[in-house]
Amino acid sequence: MKKLLLIIPLFIAQSLYSQQSGKLSPVASLLFKAIKTTLTVNEQNQIAAKLGFLPSGDKTQPFIQDKDSKDFPFAASVYATDMNKDGTDEIFVVFGNTFTSGNAGSSVVLFIKNTTGAYVENLGFPGMAPDVLSTSSQGYPDLLIGGPGMEFPVWRWNGKTYKFYKSVKDADYEKLKKVSLENIRKQ
């Protein structure tokens, strides 16, 4: 227990040093490993800090939520996309397990750069990697985020954040024009 209590302050100190020194923090290094993005080192560190993950020490499941959840490590997938075609990446992070995200088994967070140049957290709830719909609002596509249940919630950009827009019944899901987040990232 004493070792763990010493690790947390050390990790926080390393994160602060990394942000100031131009080096990726340990969590940002794991999170953005092999991800092609236009984010600066500082922006990657900021996103990692906002997520609040800690390194687990496990190569396949490299993160934990906090010191009390060390028995429940998880992986995270990062998707850097330019959804509104303005030359700035929006960052999706899909992470978790049933401990962190309940029956959905994962959670989704979206970071969008605001007018002051800071990445702001959107979404942040249990769900699967979003499907990007062909419909849009104010330059951002609508997002369909699946999870447990018989309906799929659709989230729409209101100019400041994504808000719940409507639900799509399971029977209508296949009729939608959509692209997976993985395919959007590859484009």
C-alpha angles and dihedrals in degrees: 000000000000090000091054092049089054093047095058097057089042091052092050091050090049090051093051091047091049092052092051097041099051093247126123115256116240091258094045089049091055094040098050097035108140093357117135108220142146091226117123121235089256092052091049090050091048093053091047090050092049090053090054095210121157125210113261098197090236114120096209096039101029102172142066127188097229141333091279093057099056090124091060108058120173143187127238131209119208121204116191109197137160097221097171095039095236096129094256122107121238110207125219118191117192112187148145147055136243090292093058099030111024121220092347089068093213141044131219129218126179124200118202124182111240129210092273091057097252123126110242124202118242132180104003103174140108113291145109127274105292127252111226110228127213090238119085147178127214092346098311122102122239113255126219111203117190129204138143113327143056098280135057119223117225118210122205131197112243097187095272108038144353112271132184108273108172145320127254118211119236091247092057096047096091092051093062123101102235143149125208118246089242091058093046089054091051092053 
